[in-house]
Amino acid sequence: MGRDGLVVVLFVHHFLLVVLLGLLHLLLDVLVFELLLVLVVVELLQLLVLVQLKLWTRSSRL
């Protein structure tokens, strides 16, 4: 076993660490993307509400 076994263990450990970090990075990217999507949707809804309010106040004045 000796030194070769240690090298294999270190390599596998390093490989698993890289894979886990990669998965974490993908997960974070997805979360950030979803957050941005939610923010965009909220902004669009606010715009819609503002437009509706303007139209409603304009029609109620007439």
C-alpha positions, 0 to 999 in steps of 0.5 A: 500500500505505502506511498501509492495508496496515499497518493490515490487517497489524496487524488480521490479526496481532491477529486471529490472536493472539486466535484462538490465545489462544482455542484455548489457553484452550479447550485449558487448560480441557479439560486442567483438566477432564480433571485434575479428572475423573482426580482424582475417579476416583482418589478414588472408587477409593480409597473403593472400596478402603477399603470393600472393606478394611473389609468384608474385615477385618470378614468375616475377623474373623467 
